[in-house]
Amino acid sequence: MIEEMRLRGLGVIAEATLPMGAGFTAITGETGAGKTMVVTGLGLLLGQRADSAVVRAGSAQAEVGGVWIVPPQGPVADRVRDAGGELEPLPGGDAELYVGRTISGEGRSRATVGGRPAPAGVLADLAEHLVVVHGQSDQLRLRSSAAQRDALDRFGGDPVAAARSAYRAAWERWGELDTELRGLTEDRDARIAEADELRAALAAIADAAPQPGEDVELAQRAERLAHVEELRAAAAAAREALSSELDGVDVSALVGEARRALERAGDRDPLLAALAEQAADLGYRAAELAVELSGYLADLDESGPQELDAVEERRALLSALARRHGGTLEAVLELAESGAARLGELEGDDDRIAALTSERDAAASVLDESAAALTRERAAAAEMLGARVTAELAALAMPDAVLTVSVAPTAATAHGRDEVALLLAPHAGAQPRPVARSASGGELSRVMLAIEVVIAAANPVPTFVFDEIDAGIGGAAAIEVGRRLAQLAEASQVVVVTHLAQVAAFATNHLTVVKESDGSVTASSVRRLDGPDREAEMARLLSGMADSESALEHARELLGLRGAR
């Protein structure tokens, strides 16, 4: 339960401390005093979205802090420790948990859990185990089929949860297989065309048998063949200069003469002997170069126009392949390497489609079984929920009302194949109709309260917070709502924001939000009421006048009901 909540700079509330504790806490106050800010602050502690609009004018930030009393072990304690927070042990075995939230004027939010900074998502995780909050917007949501289904599933407890989990797994598995199968069958024509095109491409590449770097080599050879006469003349002139086949002077002869001259003088100077060796090496290299040039000329003599035509034809073939398959010879070679695997994948579509069809049919059977099991669990829970809520409505001044929970077949969704509807017959002889159309605002408030009371009995929640759940009701009905909230508070903590004295009368802890103004700035604070102060607040709720003697007398009478209930 929440032991205490502190607010600072939140809306019209400058600073306030709300002592809560066990039992039934009623929060009252004048319109505009800031009662809703109490629920807003609690929502921030429960991980709801932060909005800079809640920061009080003139304040740099809004601060909300709460002290919860929680078990030292269990999902709450585990989540706190996972977030790095700590619990403070208390005498008696429970533990104290501090959570906080700060919202800056720019909308930035910071949260703390157990004394450590934490994401707001941690607060939301804790909220699932700590509290259920209901406001007037929740009454509107109760008109939707989804909210009614969720209420039934909450009441159904573990059996419905297990069936729903099994159905969800079956639904996701069937969906995955169906999506993959539809993707294959819908694209079949395109995949067949891709396979035909790929098959032809691989055949053309195999026929051409291109080699890495072949395009560069062919370009160089074509350039040589196109200028063969010019190349022949240059090579012949160079060879003649190195080693003349005529009687002219060539490099080899001159180098040989230089070597011999150096060798004759080498006996007298070792340096000249070394130079003679270099001259000899130069002669050998000149001779080798002349031999290579002779070989080059021999190759040119064997080249003819036919070879140039063959080279250009090969280049044209490779260029055509490159244009069709990626623009370069490297892309062609890559396609040749990877295309076989892709072709095998495409050619295996028929087998894959057959296998997927079989898998999907099997998954559909599992889905049908799971849906039927979920429907059975919901139908059993629906019968019990209807009977118990009907009994609760009798205690809420609706003695002849009957609530029926209908579970009808509908199209499959991720939540099952059931359309859940709450049908209300508000009085004897009335036909059951959906609560969205048959219930007034006050009746809807009591239906929601009755559902929460019944669900709490089957699936207990530590704390309930109701924001003006009494909207649209009054008189004897309001008294019964207050009485039932007090009974609910025997097992859970109940916090109610109300404008009805008939409801507040049953609270064991009465807080009022007090508005004060100096003419330019409005500020609100929170006070705990007892004795005459509480009687005066009750009188104000009843008549608008805190000092009306008749209202005070009525207030005392209502307060007496708490002891007589």
VEXDO-874169 format. One record per residue (C-alpha): x, y, z; residue number from 1; residue in one letter. Coordinates in steps of 0.5 Angstrom, whole numbers, always signed. Example, Ala and Ser with C-alpha at 12.3 -4.5 7.8 and 13.67 -1.06 7.14 Angstrom:
% residues 2
((+25,-9,+16),1,'A')
((+27,-2,+14),2,'S')
***
This chain:
% residues 565
((+0,+0,+0),1,'M')
((+2,+7,-1),2,'I')
((+4,+10,+6),3,'E')
((+5,+17,+4),4,'E')
((+5,+22,-2),5,'M')
((+9,+28,-2),6,'R')
((+7,+34,-8),7,'L')
((+11,+40,-9),8,'R')
((+10,+45,-15),9,'G')
((+5,+41,-18),10,'L')
((-1,+44,-22),11,'G')
((-4,+49,-16),12,'V')
((-1,+45,-11),13,'I')
((+5,+49,-8),14,'A')
((+7,+44,-3),15,'E')
((+3,+38,+0),16,'A')
((+4,+32,+4),17,'T')
((-2,+26,+4),18,'L')
((-2,+21,+10),19,'P')
((-5,+15,+7),20,'M')
((-4,+9,+10),21,'G')
((-9,+2,+11),22,'A')
((-16,+3,+10),23,'G')
((-21,+8,+6),24,'F')
((-18,+15,+4),25,'T')
((-23,+20,+2),26,'A')
((-20,+26,-2),27,'I')
((-25,+32,-2),28,'T')
((-24,+39,-4),29,'G')
((-27,+45,-7),30,'E')
((-28,+45,-15),31,'T')
((-21,+47,-18),32,'G')
((-17,+46,-11),33,'A')
((-13,+41,-14),34,'G')
((-16,+34,-12),35,'K')
((-14,+32,-19),36,'T')
((-7,+34,-18),37,'M')
((-7,+28,-13),38,'V')
((-9,+23,-18),39,'V')
((-4,+26,-23),40,'T')
((+2,+26,-18),41,'G')
((+0,+18,-17),42,'L')
((+0,+17,-24),43,'G')
((+7,+20,-25),44,'L')
((+9,+15,-19),45,'L')
((+6,+10,-23),46,'L')
((+10,+11,-29),47,'G')
((+5,+15,-33),48,'Q')
((+8,+20,-39),49,'R')
((+11,+27,-36),50,'A')
((+8,+33,-39),51,'D')
((+11,+40,-37),52,'S')
((+4,+43,-37),53,'A')
((+3,+40,-29),54,'V')
((+9,+44,-27),55,'V')
((+6,+50,-23),56,'R')
((+7,+57,-25),57,'A')
((+13,+60,-23),58,'G')
((+16,+53,-21),59,'S')
((+23,+51,-24),60,'A')
((+20,+43,-23),61,'Q')
((+15,+39,-20),62,'A')
((+17,+34,-15),63,'E')
((+13,+28,-13),64,'V')
((+15,+23,-8),65,'G')
((+11,+16,-5),66,'G')
((+13,+12,+1),67,'V')
((+10,+5,-1),68,'W')
((+10,-1,+4),69,'I')
((+11,-8,+0),70,'V')
((+13,-15,+2),71,'P')
((+21,-16,+2),72,'P')
((+21,-21,-3),73,'Q')
((+17,-22,-9),74,'G')
((+16,-19,-16),75,'P')
((+16,-12,-13),76,'V')
((+22,-13,-9),77,'A')
((+26,-17,-15),78,'D')
((+24,-11,-20),79,'R')
((+27,-6,-15),80,'V')
((+33,-10,-14),81,'R')
((+34,-11,-21),82,'D')
((+34,-3,-22),83,'A')
((+39,-2,-17),84,'G')
((+35,+0,-11),85,'G')
((+34,-2,-4),86,'E')
((+28,-3,+1),87,'L')
((+28,-1,+8),88,'E')
((+26,-7,+13),89,'P')
((+21,-5,+18),90,'L')
((+19,-8,+24),91,'P')
((+14,-14,+23),92,'G')
((+17,-16,+16),93,'G')
((+15,-11,+11),94,'D')
((+19,-6,+8),95,'A')
((+19,+1,+6),96,'E')
((+20,+3,-2),97,'L')
((+21,+10,-4),98,'Y')
((+20,+12,-11),99,'V')
((+20,+19,-14),100,'G')
((+19,+23,-20),101,'R')
((+21,+30,-22),102,'T')
((+19,+34,-28),103,'I')
((+22,+40,-31),104,'S')
((+19,+46,-34),105,'G')
((+22,+44,-41),106,'E')
((+18,+37,-40),107,'G')
((+25,+33,-38),108,'R')
((+23,+27,-33),109,'S')
((+27,+24,-28),110,'R')
((+25,+18,-23),111,'A')
((+28,+15,-17),112,'T')
((+27,+8,-15),113,'V')
((+29,+5,-8),114,'G')
((+34,+11,-8),115,'G')
((+37,+10,-15),116,'R')
((+36,+13,-21),117,'P')
((+31,+9,-26),118,'A')
((+28,+9,-32),119,'P')
((+20,+11,-32),120,'A')
((+19,+4,-35),121,'G')
((+21,+1,-28),122,'V')
((+15,+5,-25),123,'L')
((+10,+2,-30),124,'A')
((+13,-5,-28),125,'D')
((+12,-4,-21),126,'L')
((+5,-1,-22),127,'A')
((+2,-7,-25),128,'E')
((+3,-10,-18),129,'H')
((+2,-5,-13),130,'L')
((-4,-1,-16),131,'V')
((-11,+0,-20),132,'V')
((-13,+7,-22),133,'V')
((-20,+8,-24),134,'H')
((-22,+15,-27),135,'G')
((-28,+17,-31),136,'Q')
((-24,+16,-37),137,'S')
((-24,+9,-35),138,'D')
((-32,+9,-35),139,'Q')
((-32,+11,-42),140,'L')
((-27,+5,-44),141,'R')
((-31,+0,-40),142,'L')
((-36,+1,-46),143,'R')
((-31,-2,-51),144,'S')
((-31,-9,-52),145,'S')
((-23,-9,-51),146,'A')
((-24,-7,-44),147,'A')
((-30,-11,-43),148,'Q')
((-26,-17,-45),149,'R')
((-20,-15,-41),150,'D')
((-24,-15,-35),151,'A')
((-27,-22,-36),152,'L')
((-19,-24,-37),153,'D')
((-17,-21,-31),154,'R')
((-23,-24,-27),155,'F')
((-21,-31,-30),156,'G')
((-14,-31,-27),157,'G')
((-9,-36,-28),158,'D')
((-14,-41,-32),159,'P')
((-16,-36,-37),160,'V')
((-8,-33,-37),161,'A')
((-5,-40,-39),162,'A')
((-11,-41,-45),163,'A')
((-9,-34,-47),164,'R')
((-2,-35,-47),165,'S')
((-2,-41,-51),166,'A')
((-7,-38,-56),167,'Y')
((-2,-32,-57),168,'R')
((+3,-37,-58),169,'A')
((-1,-41,-63),170,'A')
((-3,-35,-67),171,'W')
((+4,-32,-68),172,'E')
((+6,-39,-70),173,'R')
((+1,-39,-75),174,'W')
((+2,-32,-77),175,'G')
((+9,-33,-79),176,'E')
((+8,-39,-83),177,'L')
((+2,-36,-87),178,'D')
((+6,-29,-88),179,'T')
((+12,-33,-91),180,'E')
((+7,-38,-95),181,'L')
((+3,-32,-98),182,'R')
((+10,-28,-100),183,'G')
((+12,-34,-104),184,'L')
((+6,-36,-107),185,'T')
((+4,-28,-109),186,'E')
((+11,-27,-112),187,'D')
((+11,-34,-116),188,'R')
((+11,-31,-123),189,'D')
((+16,-26,-121),190,'A')
((+21,-32,-118),191,'R')
((+20,-36,-124),192,'I')
((+22,-30,-129),193,'A')
((+28,-29,-124),194,'E')
((+30,-37,-125),195,'A')
((+29,-37,-132),196,'D')
((+33,-30,-133),197,'E')
((+38,-33,-128),198,'L')
((+39,-40,-132),199,'R')
((+40,-36,-138),200,'A')
((+45,-32,-135),201,'A')
((+49,-37,-132),202,'L')
((+49,-41,-139),203,'A')
((+52,-35,-142),204,'A')
((+57,-34,-137),205,'I')
((+59,-42,-137),206,'A')
((+60,-41,-145),207,'D')
((+64,-35,-145),208,'A')
((+68,-38,-139),209,'A')
((+71,-31,-137),210,'P')
((+78,-31,-133),211,'Q')
((+79,-26,-128),212,'P')
((+83,-20,-131),213,'G')
((+82,-22,-138),214,'E')
((+79,-16,-140),215,'D')
((+85,-12,-138),216,'V')
((+90,-17,-141),217,'E')
((+85,-17,-148),218,'L')
((+85,-9,-148),219,'A')
((+93,-9,-148),220,'Q')
((+94,-14,-153),221,'R')
((+89,-11,-158),222,'A')
((+93,-4,-157),223,'E')
((+99,-8,-159),224,'R')
((+96,-11,-165),225,'L')
((+93,-5,-167),226,'A')
((+100,-2,-168),227,'H')
((+104,-8,-170),228,'V')
((+108,-4,-175),229,'E')
((+110,+2,-171),230,'E')
((+112,-3,-165),231,'L')
((+116,-7,-170),232,'R')
((+120,-2,-172),233,'A')
((+122,+1,-165),234,'A')
((+124,-6,-163),235,'A')
((+128,-7,-169),236,'A')
((+132,-1,-168),237,'A')
((+133,-2,-161),238,'A')
((+136,-9,-163),239,'R')
((+140,-6,-168),240,'E')
((+143,-1,-164),241,'A')
((+145,-7,-158),242,'L')
((+147,-12,-163),243,'S')
((+148,-10,-170),244,'S')
((+147,-16,-175),245,'E')
((+151,-12,-180),246,'L')
((+158,-9,-180),247,'D')
((+156,-3,-176),248,'G')
((+158,-1,-169),249,'V')
((+153,-3,-164),250,'D')
((+153,-3,-156),251,'V')
((+155,-10,-155),252,'S')
((+162,-8,-159),253,'A')
((+163,-1,-156),254,'L')
((+162,-4,-149),255,'V')
((+167,-10,-151),256,'G')
((+172,-5,-153),257,'E')
((+171,-2,-146),258,'A')
((+172,-8,-142),259,'R')
((+178,-10,-146),260,'R')
((+181,-3,-144),261,'A')
((+180,-4,-137),262,'L')
((+182,-11,-136),263,'E')
((+189,-9,-139),264,'R')
((+190,-3,-134),265,'A')
((+187,-7,-128),266,'G')
((+193,-11,-126),267,'D')
((+196,-4,-124),268,'R')
((+190,-1,-121),269,'D')
((+185,-5,-117),270,'P')
((+179,+0,-118),271,'L')
((+180,-1,-126),272,'L')
((+179,-8,-125),273,'A')
((+173,-7,-121),274,'A')
((+170,-3,-127),275,'L')
((+172,-8,-132),276,'A')
((+167,-13,-128),277,'E')
((+162,-8,-129),278,'Q')
((+163,-7,-136),279,'A')
((+163,-14,-137),280,'A')
((+156,-15,-133),281,'D')
((+154,-9,-138),282,'L')
((+155,-13,-144),283,'G')
((+152,-19,-142),284,'Y')
((+145,-15,-140),285,'R')
((+146,-12,-147),286,'A')
((+146,-18,-150),287,'A')
((+140,-21,-146),288,'E')
((+136,-15,-148),289,'L')
((+138,-16,-155),290,'A')
((+136,-23,-155),291,'V')
((+129,-21,-152),292,'E')
((+128,-16,-157),293,'L')
((+129,-22,-162),294,'S')
((+124,-26,-159),295,'G')
((+119,-20,-159),296,'Y')
((+120,-19,-166),297,'L')
((+119,-26,-168),298,'A')
((+112,-26,-164),299,'D')
((+110,-20,-168),300,'L')
((+112,-23,-174),301,'D')
((+107,-29,-172),302,'E')
((+101,-24,-171),303,'S')
((+97,-22,-176),304,'G')
((+90,-18,-178),305,'P')
((+86,-25,-176),306,'Q')
((+89,-25,-169),307,'E')
((+87,-18,-168),308,'L')
((+80,-20,-170),309,'D')
((+79,-25,-165),310,'A')
((+82,-21,-160),311,'V')
((+76,-16,-161),312,'E')
((+71,-21,-162),313,'E')
((+73,-24,-155),314,'R')
((+73,-17,-152),315,'R')
((+66,-15,-155),316,'A')
((+63,-22,-152),317,'L')
((+66,-20,-145),318,'L')
((+63,-13,-146),319,'S')
((+56,-15,-147),320,'A')
((+56,-20,-141),321,'L')
((+59,-14,-137),322,'A')
((+53,-10,-139),323,'R')
((+48,-15,-138),324,'R')
((+50,-17,-131),325,'H')
((+53,-11,-127),326,'G')
((+57,-7,-131),327,'G')
((+64,-10,-130),328,'T')
((+67,-17,-131),329,'L')
((+68,-18,-124),330,'E')
((+61,-17,-123),331,'A')
((+60,-23,-128),332,'V')
((+65,-27,-124),333,'L')
((+61,-26,-118),334,'E')
((+54,-28,-121),335,'L')
((+57,-34,-124),336,'A')
((+59,-36,-116),337,'E')
((+53,-34,-113),338,'S')
((+48,-35,-118),339,'G')
((+48,-43,-117),340,'A')
((+46,-42,-110),341,'A')
((+40,-37,-112),342,'R')
((+38,-41,-117),343,'L')
((+37,-47,-113),344,'G')
((+33,-43,-108),345,'E')
((+28,-41,-113),346,'L')
((+28,-48,-116),347,'E')
((+26,-51,-109),348,'G')
((+20,-46,-109),349,'D')
((+15,-51,-110),350,'D')
((+18,-56,-105),351,'D')
((+18,-50,-100),352,'R')
((+11,-48,-102),353,'I')
((+8,-55,-100),354,'A')
((+12,-56,-94),355,'A')
((+10,-49,-91),356,'L')
((+3,-51,-93),357,'T')
((+3,-57,-89),358,'S')
((+6,-53,-83),359,'E')
((+1,-48,-84),360,'R')
((-5,-53,-84),361,'D')
((-2,-56,-78),362,'A')
((-1,-49,-74),363,'A')
((-8,-48,-76),364,'A')
((-11,-54,-72),365,'S')
((-7,-52,-66),366,'V')
((-10,-45,-67),367,'L')
((-17,-48,-67),368,'D')
((-15,-52,-61),369,'E')
((-12,-46,-57),370,'S')
((-18,-42,-59),371,'A')
((-23,-47,-57),372,'A')
((-20,-48,-50),373,'A')
((-19,-40,-49),374,'L')
((-27,-40,-51),375,'T')
((-29,-45,-46),376,'R')
((-25,-42,-40),377,'E')
((-28,-35,-42),378,'R')
((-35,-38,-42),379,'A')
((-34,-41,-35),380,'A')
((-31,-35,-32),381,'A')
((-36,-30,-36),382,'A')
((-42,-34,-32),383,'E')
((-39,-33,-25),384,'M')
((-37,-26,-27),385,'L')
((-44,-24,-29),386,'G')
((-47,-28,-22),387,'A')
((-42,-24,-18),388,'R')
((-43,-17,-21),389,'V')
((-50,-18,-20),390,'T')
((-50,-20,-13),391,'A')
((-45,-14,-12),392,'E')
((-50,-9,-16),393,'L')
((-56,-11,-11),394,'A')
((-51,-8,-5),395,'A')
((-50,-2,-9),396,'L')
((-58,+0,-10),397,'A')
((-59,-4,-16),398,'M')
((-63,-9,-13),399,'P')
((-66,-12,-19),400,'D')
((-61,-11,-24),401,'A')
((-58,-17,-28),402,'V')
((-51,-17,-31),403,'L')
((-50,-22,-36),404,'T')
((-43,-23,-39),405,'V')
((-44,-25,-47),406,'S')
((-38,-29,-50),407,'V')
((-40,-30,-58),408,'A')
((-36,-32,-64),409,'P')
((-32,-27,-68),410,'T')
((-26,-26,-73),411,'A')
((-20,-29,-70),412,'A')
((-15,-23,-67),413,'T')
((-9,-24,-63),414,'A')
((-14,-24,-57),415,'H')
((-18,-30,-59),416,'G')
((-24,-31,-63),417,'R')
((-29,-28,-58),418,'D')
((-33,-22,-57),419,'E')
((-34,-20,-50),420,'V')
((-40,-16,-48),421,'A')
((-43,-14,-42),422,'L')
((-50,-14,-42),423,'L')
((-54,-10,-37),424,'L')
((-62,-11,-35),425,'A')
((-62,-5,-30),426,'P')
((-69,-7,-28),427,'H')
((-74,-12,-27),428,'A')
((-77,-14,-34),429,'G')
((-72,-10,-38),430,'A')
((-68,-14,-44),431,'Q')
((-61,-14,-43),432,'P')
((-57,-9,-47),433,'R')
((-50,-7,-48),434,'P')
((-48,-3,-42),435,'V')
((-45,+2,-47),436,'A')
((-53,+3,-49),437,'R')
((-57,+1,-43),438,'S')
((-53,+4,-37),439,'A')
((-53,+11,-35),440,'S')
((-47,+15,-32),441,'G')
((-49,+13,-25),442,'G')
((-50,+6,-27),443,'E')
((-44,+5,-31),444,'L')
((-40,+8,-25),445,'S')
((-43,+2,-20),446,'R')
((-42,-3,-25),447,'V')
((-35,-1,-26),448,'M')
((-34,-1,-18),449,'L')
((-38,-8,-18),450,'A')
((-33,-11,-23),451,'I')
((-27,-9,-19),452,'E')
((-30,-11,-13),453,'V')
((-31,-18,-16),454,'V')
((-24,-18,-19),455,'I')
((-21,-16,-13),456,'A')
((-24,-22,-9),457,'A')
((-21,-27,-15),458,'A')
((-15,-23,-16),459,'N')
((-13,-19,-10),460,'P')
((-9,-12,-12),461,'V')
((-6,-8,-6),462,'P')
((-9,-1,-7),463,'T')
((-15,+2,-11),464,'F')
((-15,+9,-13),465,'V')
((-22,+11,-16),466,'F')
((-22,+18,-19),467,'D')
((-30,+21,-18),468,'E')
((-32,+14,-19),469,'I')
((-39,+17,-16),470,'D')
((-40,+21,-22),471,'A')
((-48,+21,-24),472,'G')
((-50,+18,-17),473,'I')
((-53,+21,-11),474,'G')
((-57,+20,-5),475,'G')
((-58,+12,-3),476,'A')
((-54,+10,-8),477,'A')
((-48,+14,-6),478,'A')
((-49,+11,+1),479,'I')
((-49,+4,-2),480,'E')
((-43,+6,-6),481,'V')
((-39,+9,+0),482,'G')
((-41,+3,+4),483,'R')
((-38,-2,-1),484,'R')
((-32,+2,-2),485,'L')
((-31,+1,+6),486,'A')
((-32,-7,+5),487,'Q')
((-27,-7,-1),488,'L')
((-22,-3,+4),489,'A')
((-22,-9,+9),490,'E')
((-18,-13,+4),491,'A')
((-14,-7,+0),492,'S')
((-12,+0,+1),493,'Q')
((-18,+4,-2),494,'V')
((-16,+12,-4),495,'V')
((-22,+15,-7),496,'V')
((-23,+23,-10),497,'V')
((-30,+24,-9),498,'T')
((-35,+30,-9),499,'H')
((-40,+26,-5),500,'L')
((-41,+27,+3),501,'A')
((-45,+20,+3),502,'Q')
((-38,+17,+0),503,'V')
((-33,+21,+4),504,'A')
((-37,+19,+11),505,'A')
((-35,+12,+10),506,'F')
((-27,+13,+10),507,'A')
((-23,+12,+16),508,'T')
((-18,+17,+13),509,'N')
((-21,+24,+10),510,'H')
((-16,+29,+7),511,'L')
((-18,+35,+4),512,'T')
((-15,+40,-1),513,'V')
((-15,+47,+1),514,'V')
((-15,+53,-4),515,'K')
((-12,+59,-2),516,'E')
((-11,+66,-6),517,'S')
((-8,+72,-5),518,'D')
((-11,+75,-11),519,'G')
((-6,+74,-16),520,'S')
((-3,+67,-14),521,'V')
((-7,+61,-12),522,'T')
((-4,+55,-8),523,'A')
((-7,+49,-5),524,'S')
((-5,+45,+1),525,'S')
((-8,+38,+4),526,'V')
((-10,+37,+11),527,'R')
((-12,+31,+15),528,'R')
((-19,+32,+18),529,'L')
((-22,+30,+24),530,'D')
((-28,+32,+29),531,'G')
((-31,+38,+28),532,'P')
((-27,+40,+22),533,'D')
((-29,+34,+18),534,'R')
((-36,+35,+20),535,'E')
((-36,+42,+17),536,'A')
((-33,+39,+10),537,'E')
((-38,+34,+10),538,'M')
((-43,+40,+11),539,'A')
((-40,+44,+5),540,'R')
((-40,+38,+1),541,'L')
((-48,+37,+3),542,'L')
((-50,+44,+2),543,'S')
((-44,+48,+0),544,'G')
((-44,+51,+7),545,'M')
((-40,+49,+12),546,'A')
((-43,+52,+18),547,'D')
((-50,+50,+16),548,'S')
((-53,+47,+22),549,'E')
((-58,+43,+18),550,'S')
((-52,+41,+14),551,'A')
((-48,+39,+20),552,'L')
((-53,+35,+23),553,'E')
((-54,+31,+17),554,'H')
((-46,+30,+16),555,'A')
((-46,+28,+23),556,'R')
((-52,+23,+21),557,'E')
((-48,+20,+15),558,'L')
((-41,+20,+20),559,'L')
((-45,+15,+24),560,'G')
((-47,+10,+19),561,'L')
((-39,+8,+18),562,'R')
((-40,+5,+25),563,'G')
((-47,+2,+24),564,'A')
((-45,-1,+17),565,'R')
***
